[in-house]
């Protein structure tokens, strides 16, 4: 069991007015929000990893020894 003391007026207002002081709904909302945030962070990380891989691949392609003659043109 957890006891929650809300000292932020805005959060307290949300808890009282939007959740009608229902702690189950409030904590369910927090959990769902956390899950969405983790999923979003994971997706952003995957996209970042993909971009890094593409940049590495492109730099290797652009710096190919066989294509240096084209670079001089």
QUIRA-V819772 format. One line per field, one symbol per residue. ss: DSSP state (a for helix, b for strand, c for the rest). burial: + if it has 24 or more other C-alpha atoms within 12 Angstrom, else -. A space follows every 50 residues. Layout:
ss->???
burial->???
This chain:
ss->ccccccccaaaaaaaaaaccccaaaaaaaaaaaaaaaaaaaaaaaaaaaa aaaaaaaaaaaaccaaaaaaaac
burial->--------------+----------------------------------- -----------------------
